[in-house]
Amino acid sequence: MAGLLARPWTRRAAGVALVALTITLFILNLRRSGERAGRAAERLDQLEQTDAIHRQMLDAAARRLRSRDDLLDRLPEGARIVGWLADYAVLRDQARVCARR
């Protein structure tokens, strides 16, 4: 074995083989790194979509009506439903009074 490595052409062939092996390992590592980066980008996209959905849910909860007065505040002055809701409130109060008797 030592006699083979003493010859110049075998040393050159060993050097070329080592360079080829190094380049091959480098290319394989690049591929693996690219796959990891792709998976990380997919996870980031999923997190952004989830955050957008959570933001929409929080905004909807913030706009939720807290009472019937909030509903009246959102309706235009001339809307018929404003009168209906007022009538309903009166009838409901009358029904409560009757229920107590």
Secondary structure, DSSP 8 states (H G I E B T S, - for coil): -HHHHHSHHHHHHHHHHHHHHHHHHHHHHHHHHHHHHHHHHHHHHHHHHHHHHHHHHHHHHHHS--SHHHHHHHS-TT-HHHHHHHHHHHHHHHHHHHHH-
